[in-house]
């Protein structure tokens, strides 16, 4: 029952706004639905890898991440969202109508893994608290994190498949596709700034830095 709960929480965790927005910026560039879905899978792999390694170390050492550093790691997510958003807007604006122009080959799966790693690192503190409150041994904790990670992979796989549909279906309609990509970038940028403001001002991160 505990592991099943972890799996369901993993699915729920995958569709948190910052996760969804970040992966959407990559899914929006996919030329087919399969590649879009894989972007979510690789995000989940990166996310789970960081949670497992950092979480297990902290559980073994019976330690935790100080609030200042936990919030600082979360702050990097906001920076990443702004970067991804602005990058998406820039690339969408440079899209040319000629189908004969060769585009620079990208590595969306590598980027998906890196985004997952950042999200996993930022969420390590909360993951450790959740795990410690749920299980009684280190090995149960390790298994719980892995099952939780499996849930995040599945959740993001399903979501990126859905979010990738509009972009794939509008490939033949360049103005619409470009507008959708720019909208995705704008949402990511705006949410990134909001995320940083909330952490820095509302949650008191800036005060912790200056104190």
C-alpha positions as CSV (number, residue, x, y, z in Angstrom):
1,X,0.0,0.0,0.0
2,X,2.8,2.4,0.9
3,X,4.6,1.7,-2.5
4,X,1.3,2.1,-4.4
5,X,0.8,5.5,-2.6
6,X,4.3,6.5,-3.7
7,X,3.6,5.6,-7.3
8,X,0.4,7.6,-7.3
9,X,2.2,10.6,-5.6
10,X,4.8,10.3,-8.3
11,X,2.2,10.7,-11.1
12,X,0.7,13.7,-9.3
13,X,4.2,15.2,-8.7
14,X,5.0,14.9,-12.5
15,X,2.2,17.3,-13.4
16,X,3.1,20.1,-11.1
17,X,3.1,23.4,-13.0
18,X,6.9,24.0,-13.1
19,X,7.5,20.5,-14.3
20,X,4.8,20.7,-17.0
21,X,5.9,24.1,-18.2
22,X,9.5,23.2,-18.5
23,X,9.0,20.0,-20.5
24,X,6.4,21.7,-22.7
25,X,9.1,24.0,-24.0
26,X,10.9,20.9,-25.4
27,X,7.8,19.0,-26.4
28,X,6.7,22.0,-28.5
29,X,9.8,21.5,-30.8
30,X,9.1,17.9,-31.5
31,X,8.3,16.9,-35.1
32,X,6.3,13.8,-34.1
33,X,4.4,12.6,-31.2
34,X,6.8,9.8,-30.3
35,X,9.7,12.2,-29.8
36,X,7.4,14.4,-27.8
37,X,6.5,11.5,-25.5
38,X,10.1,10.5,-25.1
39,X,11.0,14.0,-23.9
40,X,8.8,13.3,-20.9
41,X,10.3,9.9,-20.3
42,X,13.9,11.3,-20.3
43,X,12.8,14.1,-17.9
44,X,11.5,11.5,-15.5
45,X,14.8,9.5,-15.7
46,X,16.8,12.6,-14.9
47,X,14.4,13.6,-12.1
48,X,14.4,10.2,-10.5
49,X,18.2,9.8,-10.8
50,X,18.8,13.0,-8.7
51,X,16.1,12.2,-6.2
52,X,17.5,8.7,-5.7
53,X,21.2,9.7,-5.3
54,X,20.7,12.8,-3.2
55,X,17.8,11.4,-1.2
56,X,19.5,8.1,-0.4
57,X,22.7,10.0,0.8
58,X,20.7,12.2,3.0
59,X,18.7,9.3,4.4
60,X,21.8,7.3,5.1
61,X,23.5,10.3,6.8
62,X,20.2,11.1,8.6
63,X,20.5,14.6,7.5
64,X,18.5,17.2,5.6
65,X,19.1,20.2,3.3
66,X,19.1,23.5,5.3
67,X,16.2,25.7,4.3
68,X,18.4,28.3,2.8
69,X,20.0,25.8,0.4
70,X,16.7,24.0,-0.3
71,X,15.1,27.3,-1.4
72,X,18.2,28.2,-3.4
73,X,17.9,25.0,-5.3
74,X,14.3,25.7,-6.0
75,X,15.3,29.2,-7.2
76,X,17.4,27.6,-9.9
77,X,14.2,26.1,-11.3
78,X,12.9,29.6,-11.9
79,X,16.1,30.7,-13.6
80,X,15.8,27.6,-15.8
81,X,12.2,28.3,-16.7
82,X,13.1,31.8,-17.8
83,X,16.0,30.5,-19.9
84,X,13.8,27.8,-21.6
85,X,11.1,30.3,-22.2
86,X,13.3,32.9,-23.8
87,X,15.1,30.3,-25.9
88,X,11.7,29.0,-27.2
89,X,10.6,32.5,-28.1
90,X,13.8,33.2,-29.9
91,X,13.8,29.9,-31.9
92,X,10.2,30.3,-32.8
93,X,10.8,33.8,-34.1
94,X,13.6,32.6,-36.3
95,X,11.7,29.8,-37.9
96,X,11.8,30.2,-41.7
97,X,9.1,29.1,-44.1
98,X,11.4,27.3,-46.6
99,X,11.3,23.6,-46.1
100,X,14.6,23.3,-47.8
101,X,16.6,25.1,-45.1
102,X,18.5,22.6,-43.0
103,X,18.2,23.2,-39.3
104,X,20.8,22.6,-36.7
105,X,20.3,19.1,-35.2
106,X,19.2,19.4,-31.5
107,X,19.4,16.9,-28.7
108,X,16.1,17.3,-26.9
109,X,16.5,14.1,-24.9
110,X,19.8,15.4,-23.3
111,X,18.0,18.6,-22.5
112,X,15.1,16.7,-21.0
113,X,17.4,14.7,-18.7
114,X,19.2,17.9,-17.6
115,X,15.9,19.6,-16.8
116,X,14.8,16.5,-14.9
117,X,18.1,16.6,-12.9
118,X,17.5,20.2,-11.9
119,X,14.0,19.5,-10.8
120,X,15.1,16.4,-8.9
121,X,17.8,18.4,-7.1
122,X,15.4,21.1,-6.2
123,X,12.9,18.6,-4.9
124,X,15.3,16.5,-2.9
125,X,14.6,18.2,0.5
126,X,10.9,17.6,0.2
127,X,11.4,14.0,-1.0
128,X,13.6,13.1,2.0
129,X,11.0,14.5,4.4
130,X,8.2,12.6,2.6
131,X,10.2,9.3,2.5
132,X,11.3,9.5,6.2
133,X,7.7,10.1,7.2
134,X,6.5,7.1,5.2
135,X,9.1,4.2,5.6
136,X,11.1,2.8,8.5
137,X,14.3,1.5,6.9
138,X,16.9,2.8,4.4
139,X,16.1,0.1,1.8
140,X,12.4,0.8,2.0
141,X,13.3,4.4,1.5
142,X,15.4,3.6,-1.6
143,X,12.6,1.4,-3.0
144,X,10.0,4.1,-2.2
145,X,12.0,6.8,-4.1
146,X,12.3,4.5,-7.1
147,X,8.6,3.7,-7.2
148,X,7.9,7.4,-6.8
149,X,10.2,8.0,-9.7
150,X,8.4,5.4,-11.9
151,X,5.2,7.3,-11.2
152,X,6.8,10.6,-12.3
153,X,8.0,8.9,-15.6
154,X,4.6,7.6,-16.4
155,X,2.8,10.8,-15.5
156,X,5.1,12.9,-17.6
157,X,4.9,10.4,-20.5
158,X,1.2,10.8,-20.6
159,X,1.3,14.5,-20.3
160,X,3.9,15.2,-22.9
161,X,2.0,12.9,-25.3
162,X,-1.1,15.1,-24.8
163,X,0.8,18.4,-24.9
164,X,2.7,17.4,-28.0
165,X,-0.5,16.9,-30.1
166,X,-1.2,20.5,-30.9
167,X,2.4,21.1,-32.0
168,X,2.5,18.0,-34.2
169,X,-0.9,18.7,-35.8
170,X,0.0,22.3,-36.7
171,X,3.4,21.5,-38.3
172,X,1.9,22.1,-41.8
173,X,0.5,25.5,-40.6
174,X,3.7,27.4,-39.8
175,X,2.1,30.6,-38.4
176,X,-0.1,28.6,-36.0
177,X,2.8,26.4,-34.9
178,X,5.1,29.3,-34.4
179,X,2.4,31.1,-32.3
180,X,1.9,28.1,-30.1
181,X,5.7,27.8,-29.5
182,X,6.0,31.5,-28.7
183,X,3.0,31.2,-26.3
184,X,4.7,28.2,-24.6
185,X,7.9,30.3,-24.2
186,X,6.0,33.3,-22.9
187,X,4.2,31.2,-20.3
188,X,7.5,29.6,-19.2
189,X,9.2,33.0,-18.9
190,X,6.4,34.6,-17.0
191,X,6.0,31.6,-14.6
192,X,9.8,31.5,-14.1
193,X,9.9,35.2,-12.9
194,X,6.8,34.5,-10.7
195,X,8.5,31.4,-9.3
196,X,11.6,33.4,-8.4
197,X,9.6,36.3,-6.9
198,X,7.6,33.9,-4.8
199,X,10.7,32.1,-3.4
200,X,12.8,35.3,-3.0
201,X,10.1,37.6,-1.5
202,X,7.2,35.5,-0.2
203,X,9.2,32.6,1.1
204,X,12.0,34.8,2.3
205,X,14.9,33.4,0.4
206,X,16.5,36.9,-0.3
207,X,16.3,37.6,3.5
208,X,18.0,34.3,4.2
209,X,20.8,35.2,1.8
210,X,21.3,38.7,3.3
211,X,21.1,37.6,7.0
